[in-house]
């Protein structure tokens, strides 16, 4: 059952604020599944390779922060209860990814991006607008978001050191889950987004990745 059932719009916003704090504060979320990287042996990485892996995993962590925000924003404004519930279920599954990336960063002696609260706020706003535009557009936004996420996960898998089994296992499972979310949204009636919207999403993601890789 949807957690927002019988909650008013204001109640959902307050719940969303609490979820934002738990998403942006490291160590506040718990995964429902064990990290796929747990069973993989740790690899000794030199300084240069470790720096690259940290940058990539920080980007992926921020991507999950944004995914949480997008889904929560859409859930707050979705018209149909079943669509709102689907958004919440997807957000719950994305928490696993968030925690896995956070754990990997911690193991590498690093931390998430300092800009995560900013990315969360911007993404929540985008999700809320998509939800207000109607459920077909909201689902279409999910499908396009997941498509672009899958593309950057595939790119990161190509860039990761071949012997970094822990990071690779995490991204491979994330890719499987994201593809499922995108397919589900499309099959539920998601509309194809106009080309300018898709381009704007790509441009925003590019800026986020450049900043987050370093900070």
C-alpha positions as CSV (number, residue, x, y, z in Angstrom):
1,X,0.0,0.0,0.0
2,X,1.2,3.5,-0.8
3,X,2.6,5.3,2.2
4,X,0.9,8.5,1.1
5,X,-2.6,7.0,1.2
6,X,-5.0,9.3,3.1
7,X,-2.3,12.0,3.4
8,X,-3.0,15.5,2.3
9,X,-0.8,17.3,-0.2
10,X,0.9,19.2,2.7
11,X,1.4,16.0,4.6
12,X,3.2,14.5,1.5
13,X,5.4,17.6,1.3
14,X,6.4,17.2,4.9
15,X,7.1,13.5,4.5
16,X,9.1,14.5,1.4
17,X,11.2,16.9,3.4
18,X,12.0,14.2,6.0
19,X,13.0,11.8,3.2
20,X,15.2,14.5,1.7
21,X,17.1,14.8,4.9
22,X,17.6,11.1,5.1
23,X,18.7,11.0,1.5
24,X,21.3,13.8,1.8
25,X,22.8,12.9,5.2
26,X,25.3,10.1,4.9
27,X,24.5,7.0,6.9
28,X,20.8,7.8,7.3
29,X,19.5,5.2,4.9
30,X,19.5,1.5,5.0
31,X,19.6,-0.9,2.1
32,X,17.1,-3.7,1.7
33,X,19.6,-5.8,-0.1
34,X,23.2,-6.6,0.5
35,X,25.7,-4.8,-1.7
36,X,26.6,-6.9,-4.8
37,X,30.2,-5.8,-4.2
38,X,30.3,-7.4,-0.7
39,X,31.3,-10.8,-2.0
40,X,34.0,-9.4,-4.3
41,X,37.6,-9.2,-3.1
42,X,39.1,-5.7,-2.5
43,X,41.6,-4.6,-5.1
44,X,44.7,-2.5,-4.4
45,X,44.3,0.6,-6.6
46,X,47.1,3.1,-7.1
47,X,46.4,6.8,-6.4
48,X,45.4,7.7,-9.9
49,X,43.0,4.8,-10.4
50,X,41.6,5.2,-6.9
51,X,40.9,8.9,-7.7
52,X,39.1,7.9,-10.9
53,X,37.0,5.3,-9.2
54,X,36.0,7.7,-6.4
55,X,34.9,10.3,-8.9
56,X,32.8,7.8,-10.8
57,X,31.2,6.3,-7.7
58,X,30.5,9.9,-6.3
59,X,28.7,10.6,-9.6
60,X,26.7,7.4,-9.3
61,X,25.8,8.3,-5.6
62,X,24.6,11.7,-6.6
63,X,22.6,10.2,-9.5
64,X,20.8,8.1,-6.9
65,X,20.2,11.2,-4.7
66,X,18.6,12.8,-7.8
67,X,16.6,9.7,-8.5
68,X,15.2,9.8,-5.0
69,X,14.3,13.5,-5.4
70,X,12.7,12.9,-8.9
71,X,10.5,10.1,-7.7
72,X,9.5,11.8,-4.5
73,X,8.6,15.0,-6.4
74,X,6.5,13.0,-8.8
75,X,4.8,11.1,-6.0
76,X,3.9,14.4,-4.3
77,X,2.0,15.6,-7.4
78,X,0.9,12.5,-9.3
79,X,-2.8,12.4,-10.1
80,X,-3.4,8.7,-10.0
81,X,-2.8,6.7,-6.8
82,X,-1.4,3.8,-8.6
83,X,1.2,6.0,-10.4
84,X,2.1,7.6,-7.1
85,X,2.6,4.2,-5.5
86,X,4.7,3.1,-8.4
87,X,6.9,6.2,-7.9
88,X,7.3,5.4,-4.2
89,X,8.2,1.8,-4.9
90,X,10.8,2.8,-7.4
91,X,12.3,5.3,-5.0
92,X,12.5,2.5,-2.3
93,X,14.5,0.3,-4.7
94,X,16.8,3.2,-5.5
95,X,17.7,3.5,-1.8
96,X,19.7,0.3,-2.2
97,X,21.8,1.9,-4.9
98,X,22.3,5.0,-2.8
99,X,23.6,3.0,0.1
100,X,25.8,0.7,-2.0
101,X,27.5,3.7,-3.6
102,X,27.9,5.4,-0.2
103,X,29.4,2.3,1.2
104,X,31.9,2.0,-1.7
105,X,32.9,5.6,-1.3
106,X,33.5,5.1,2.4
107,X,35.6,2.0,1.7
108,X,37.7,4.1,-0.7
109,X,38.2,6.7,2.0
110,X,36.1,9.3,0.4
111,X,32.6,10.9,0.8
112,X,29.6,11.9,-1.3
113,X,29.3,15.2,-3.1
114,X,29.0,18.3,-1.0
115,X,26.4,19.6,-3.5
116,X,23.9,16.8,-3.0
117,X,21.3,19.0,-1.2
118,X,21.4,21.3,-4.2
119,X,21.0,18.5,-6.7
120,X,18.2,17.0,-4.5
121,X,16.2,20.3,-4.5
122,X,16.5,20.8,-8.2
123,X,15.5,17.3,-9.0
124,X,12.6,17.3,-6.6
125,X,11.3,20.4,-8.4
126,X,11.7,18.8,-11.8
127,X,9.8,15.7,-10.6
128,X,7.0,17.8,-9.1
129,X,6.6,19.7,-12.4
130,X,6.5,16.4,-14.3
131,X,3.9,15.0,-12.0
132,X,1.7,18.1,-12.4
133,X,2.0,17.8,-16.2
134,X,0.1,14.6,-16.0
135,X,0.8,10.9,-15.4
136,X,1.7,10.1,-19.0
137,X,4.3,12.8,-19.0
138,X,5.5,11.8,-15.5
139,X,6.0,8.2,-16.5
140,X,7.7,9.4,-19.7
141,X,10.0,11.5,-17.6
142,X,10.9,8.4,-15.6
143,X,11.5,6.3,-18.7
144,X,13.8,9.0,-20.2
145,X,15.6,9.5,-17.0
146,X,16.3,5.8,-16.6
147,X,17.4,5.5,-20.2
148,X,20.0,8.2,-19.6
149,X,21.1,6.7,-16.3
150,X,21.6,3.4,-18.1
151,X,23.8,5.1,-20.7
152,X,26.0,6.6,-18.1
153,X,26.2,3.4,-16.1
154,X,27.4,1.6,-19.2
155,X,30.0,4.3,-19.8
156,X,31.2,4.0,-16.2
157,X,31.5,0.3,-16.5
158,X,33.8,0.8,-19.5
159,X,35.9,3.3,-17.5
160,X,36.3,1.3,-14.3
161,X,39.5,-0.7,-13.8
162,X,38.9,-4.3,-14.9
163,X,40.1,-5.6,-11.6
164,X,37.8,-3.4,-9.4
165,X,35.2,-6.2,-8.9
166,X,33.5,-4.4,-6.0
167,X,32.6,-1.2,-7.9
168,X,31.8,-3.2,-11.1
169,X,29.4,-5.6,-9.3
170,X,27.5,-2.6,-7.8
171,X,27.1,-0.8,-11.2
172,X,26.1,-4.0,-13.0
173,X,23.2,-4.6,-10.5
174,X,22.2,-1.0,-10.7
175,X,22.1,-1.2,-14.5
176,X,19.7,-4.2,-14.2
177,X,17.4,-2.4,-11.8
178,X,17.4,0.9,-13.8
179,X,16.5,-0.9,-17.0
180,X,13.6,-2.5,-15.2
181,X,12.3,0.8,-13.9
182,X,12.5,2.4,-17.3
183,X,10.7,-0.5,-19.0
184,X,8.0,-0.5,-16.3
185,X,7.4,3.3,-16.8
186,X,7.2,2.9,-20.6
187,X,4.8,0.0,-20.4
188,X,2.6,1.9,-17.9
189,X,1.9,4.5,-20.6
190,X,4.8,6.9,-20.4
191,X,4.9,9.4,-23.3
192,X,7.9,10.1,-25.4
193,X,9.4,13.5,-24.3
194,X,10.0,16.2,-26.8
195,X,13.6,16.5,-28.1
196,X,14.3,19.8,-26.4
197,X,13.3,18.4,-23.0
198,X,15.6,15.3,-23.5
199,X,18.4,17.6,-24.5
200,X,17.9,19.8,-21.4
201,X,18.0,16.7,-19.2
202,X,21.3,15.6,-20.8
203,X,22.8,19.0,-20.4
204,X,21.8,19.2,-16.7
205,X,23.2,15.7,-16.1
206,X,26.5,16.7,-17.8
207,X,26.9,19.7,-15.5
208,X,26.1,17.6,-12.5
209,X,28.7,14.9,-13.5
210,X,31.5,17.5,-14.1
211,X,31.0,19.1,-10.7
212,X,30.3,16.0,-8.7
213,X,33.4,14.1,-10.0
214,X,35.6,16.6,-8.2
215,X,33.5,17.9,-5.3
